[in-house]
Structures are given as C-alpha cells and as structure tokens.
Amino acid sequence: MYRSTRRAVVASLLVSSVVCGGAVVVAPAAGAAVPAASCTVTPGPNDTYVTITGEGFTGPRKLNDGESTEDLAIGPDGTFRVQRFQKNVNYTVLAVNEDQNFIFVNCMRVGSAATPKPQNPQNTTPVQPGSRRDVAQGRAAGIQAGTAAAKKSCETKPVADKSGQQHSDAYWKAWTQAANSAFNRVCRGR
C-alpha cells in the first residue's frame, strides 16, 4: 500500500509538470521559512515613467509586461530596480529555473512619488505688510466674519480675534471696515 501511495504522488507531480509547462512547485519544508517576494510599480514625477522595484527574489529572473520579457539584474540582497516608460502595463516577475521559489509574482501599483503641487501657486510668496494683497485678504476675511456674525445675531457686531495671527495694521483696518459693512448690510436686509 505504501508503494501505491508513493507512485500516485509521483504520477500526479509528473502530470502537473506537463500541464504547468515543466514548472513543478514544491512547498518548502515545515521548518524552513521562505521570505515573501514582492514587486511594486511606482509612477514617477508628472507620470512620465514608472519605477519597478522588487525584494525577496533569487536570480535569475525576468520581467514580463505582457508583450515582452527582459532579464532582471537581481542584487545579492534579492532586490532589483528598473525604470520603464510603459506606464499603463501590468508587470510580472518570472522565475527562470524550475527550482526557484515564487514562480511568478505580479507587481502591485502604488501611489505616485511626485510631490503634491500647491493648490494656489500665487499664495506661495509671502504677503508684504500693507500691500494691496494684504489689504484684500483683510477685506475678504472681514466680509466673511461680518456676514457670519450677522447671521447669528444682529445685536453683536463682529470683533477681530488678533490673538494667533500676525497681520499688518492695514490688514486689520480693512478687516474692520469690511466686517462692519457686511454686518450692517445683512442686518438691514432682515
């Protein structure tokens, strides 16, 4: 009975070898821990290229993009790094030898390496105290504060909270005028 079980196992391995194109995957021994291999695809700045990186591989390996296959240079630490201009492609790392762990590993797409662009580039330069821009910002903030105060109650005029903000006198003067004007306009309309 022992021989028939062994023959069945050997026969099933041979059949699976033929079906899988010659690749036989054998699980590692229970005591041996095999590190997991991983592969990531990261878009470059402005999405002009992608960087493909991997770790946990034993060489030799190949990189497949669905149309072509190229050799990968696996470092002694099991890592690789490749840049490609084909961005919208699914990449797979393939084993060359049948006895290698991880016959194929699909690469996962991750977020962009690009730094986020500022939402409003004109606000990246500091505002000069007393400048037109400084006064305009004070006026805009005052209108918002005056309108909000009037919606709460027409009994209490808006008061500037200067505790945590460093602004020029011109800013606060424009804020006060705009806040009072907006407050009066909303309260007159009631």
Secondary structure as UniProt FT lines:
FT   HELIX           2..19
FT   TURN            20..22
FT   TURN            30..31
FT   STRAND          38..43
FT   HELIX           45..47
FT   STRAND          50..55
FT   STRAND          61..64
FT   STRAND          69..72
FT   TURN            76..77
FT   STRAND          80..84
FT   STRAND          92..95
FT   TURN            98..99
FT   STRAND          104..106
FT   STRAND          108..109
FT   HELIX           121..124
FT   TURN            129..130
FT   HELIX           132..152
FT   HELIX           169..188
//
